[in-house]
Amino acid sequence: MGHRVFLLSGDDTATVKAVAARAGIAADDAYGSNTPQQKLDVIRQLQGSGMKLAMVGDGVNDAPALAAADVGIALKGGLDAAGEAASVVLMGDRLSQVVDCISLGQATLDKIKQNLGWALIYNVFGIPLAAGALLPTLGLALNPSAAGGMMAFSSVAVVSNSLLLRQQYGRAAAARHQQQQQQRQQVGSSSGQLSGAAR
């Protein structure tokens, strides 16, 4: 998705570095043996360098960092202080839901921009026409009923465009989940083969 990922954990540094390596996270971006205050300090340090941060956490010790991040995301298991401090609470414990959350947020922002662009263009042409700007030169003007109809059409167009988000994102999310299930099945079958070979 083009985002830089950091790992902040209270576990010992060697374990955190090993997990980061398996997850494809750079060793310099993995911080171990962190207290809640140290996690908060790292978040503030990264923000001070100009980064926009989303923090994902599931416990009380993540609450300060979740509150300080630009977007705090709490997993279902963290419905205590973490849930209170977070901007978003996911109703599950899978990290793949974070990817869905970010994708949905980006798609929603794209729809907002589309709707604002549509409304701006529509009003740039519609308001002068309704006000009679073309009446002296071309004799064109909108009567009130036509202007009302155009405004209603504009609202319907914006709502319809917004509803497309559900359909488009639903298909993309379903495809992602299917791909993840296939990957889990492949990992499971590989593990089964390895355990069978070990016997």
C-alpha positions in Angstrom: 0.0 0.0 0.0 3.0 2.2 0.0 3.0 2.9 3.8 6.0 2.6 6.0 5.4 0.2 8.9 7.0 0.5 12.4 6.8 -2.1 15.2 6.6 -0.8 18.8 6.4 -3.5 21.5 7.1 -4.0 25.2 8.7 -7.4 24.3 12.5 -7.7 24.4 14.3 -6.1 21.5 15.7 -9.4 20.1 12.2 -10.9 19.8 10.8 -7.8 18.2 13.7 -7.6 15.7 13.1 -11.3 14.8 9.3 -10.8 14.3 10.0 -7.6 12.3 12.3 -9.5 10.0 9.7 -12.2 9.3 7.0 -9.5 8.7 9.3 -7.6 6.2 9.8 -4.6 8.6 13.2 -3.0 8.5 15.3 -3.6 11.7 15.7 0.2 12.2 11.9 0.5 12.3 11.4 -2.1 15.1 11.5 -0.8 18.6 11.5 -3.3 21.5 11.4 -3.1 25.3 9.1 -0.1 25.2 7.1 1.3 28.1 3.9 3.1 27.3 5.8 6.4 27.7 8.5 5.3 25.3 5.9 4.3 22.7 4.4 7.8 23.1 7.9 9.4 22.7 8.5 7.4 19.5 5.2 8.5 18.1 5.9 12.2 18.9 9.4 11.9 17.4 8.1 10.5 14.2 5.4 13.2 14.0 8.1 15.8 14.6 9.9 14.6 11.5 6.8 15.4 9.5 5.1 11.9 9.3 1.4 11.3 9.5 0.9 8.3 11.7 -1.7 5.6 12.3 -1.1 3.6 15.4 -2.6 0.1 15.9 -2.9 -1.2 19.4 -4.9 -3.5 21.6 -4.1 -2.8 25.2 -4.0 -0.3 28.0 -0.2 0.2 27.4 -1.0 1.4 23.9 -3.5 4.0 24.9 -1.2 7.1 25.2 0.3 6.4 21.8 -3.1 5.7 20.2 -4.3 9.1 21.5 -1.2 10.9 20.3 -1.2 9.4 16.8 -3.0 11.2 13.9 -5.3 8.1 13.7 -5.5 5.6 16.5 -6.8 2.1 15.6 -7.8 -0.3 18.4 -8.4 -4.0 17.8 -11.5 -5.7 19.3 -9.4 -7.1 22.1 -8.6 -3.6 23.3 -12.0 -2.3 24.1 -10.9 -0.8 27.4 -8.6 2.2 27.5 -7.3 1.5 24.0 -10.8 1.7 22.6 -11.4 5.0 24.4 -8.2 6.5 23.1 -8.6 5.3 19.5 -10.2 7.1 16.6 -11.3 3.7 15.1 -12.2 0.5 16.8 -12.1 -2.6 14.6 -14.6 -5.4 15.5 -12.0 -8.1 15.1 -8.5 -9.0 16.0 -7.0 -9.6 12.5 -4.4 -7.2 11.3 -5.7 -7.6 7.8 -8.7 -5.5 9.0 -6.3 -2.6 9.4 -5.6 -2.8 5.6 -9.3 -2.9 4.9 -9.8 0.1 7.2 -7.1 2.2 5.4 -8.4 1.1 2.0 -12.0 2.1 2.9 -10.8 5.4 4.3 -8.9 6.2 1.1 -11.9 5.1 -1.1 -14.3 7.3 1.0 -12.0 10.3 0.6 -11.9 9.8 -3.1 -15.7 9.7 -3.2 -15.9 12.9 -1.2 -13.5 14.6 -3.6 -15.6 13.4 -6.6 -18.8 14.6 -5.0 -17.3 18.0 -4.2 -16.0 18.3 -7.7 -19.3 17.4 -9.2 -21.2 19.8 -7.0 -18.7 22.6 -7.7 -19.0 22.2 -11.5 -22.8 21.8 -11.3 -23.2 25.0 -9.3 -20.7 27.1 -11.3 -23.0 26.6 -14.3 -26.3 26.2 -12.6 -26.4 29.2 -10.2 -25.6 31.9 -12.9 -28.2 30.2 -15.2 -30.8 30.2 -12.4 -29.9 33.8 -11.5 -30.6 34.9 -15.1 -27.0 35.8 -16.1 -27.7 34.6 -19.7 -31.1 36.3 -19.9 -29.9 39.6 -21.3 -27.6 38.2 -24.0 -29.1 34.8 -25.0 -32.6 35.0 -23.4 -31.9 31.9 -21.4 -33.2 31.5 -17.8 -34.4 28.8 -15.5 -37.8 28.9 -14.1 -38.1 27.9 -10.4 -39.5 24.5 -11.0 -36.7 23.6 -13.4 -34.0 24.9 -11.0 -35.6 22.8 -8.2 -35.5 19.8 -10.4 -31.9 20.3 -11.3 -31.0 20.6 -7.6 -32.8 17.4 -6.8 -31.0 15.7 -9.7 -27.7 17.0 -8.3 -28.5 15.4 -4.9 -29.5 12.1 -6.4 -26.3 12.0 -8.5 -24.1 12.7 -5.4 -26.0 10.0 -3.3 -25.8 7.5 -6.2 -22.1 8.1 -6.6 -21.6 7.6 -2.8 -23.6 4.3 -2.9 -21.2 3.0 -5.6 -18.6 3.0 -2.9 -20.3 0.1 -1.1 -20.5 -2.0 -4.3 -16.9 -1.2 -5.4 -15.3 -1.6 -2.0 -17.4 -4.7 -1.2 -16.0 -6.5 -4.3 -12.5 -5.4 -3.6 -12.7 -6.5 0.1 -14.2 -9.9 -0.8 -11.4 -10.5 -3.3 -8.8 -9.6 -0.6 -10.4 -11.9 1.9 -10.5 -14.8 -0.6 -6.9 -14.2 -1.4 -6.0 -14.2 2.3 -7.9 -17.5 2.9 -6.1 -19.1 0.0 -2.8 -18.0 1.5 -3.7 -19.4 4.9 -4.7 -22.7 3.3 -1.4 -22.9 1.5 0.5 -22.1 4.7 -1.6 -24.7 6.6 -0.9 -27.4 4.0 2.8 -26.5 4.0 2.9 -26.8 7.8 1.1 -30.1 7.6 3.7 -31.4 5.1 6.6 -30.2 7.3 5.2 -31.8 10.4 4.5 -35.0 8.5 8.1 -35.1 7.2 9.4 -34.4 10.7 7.6 -37.5 12.0 
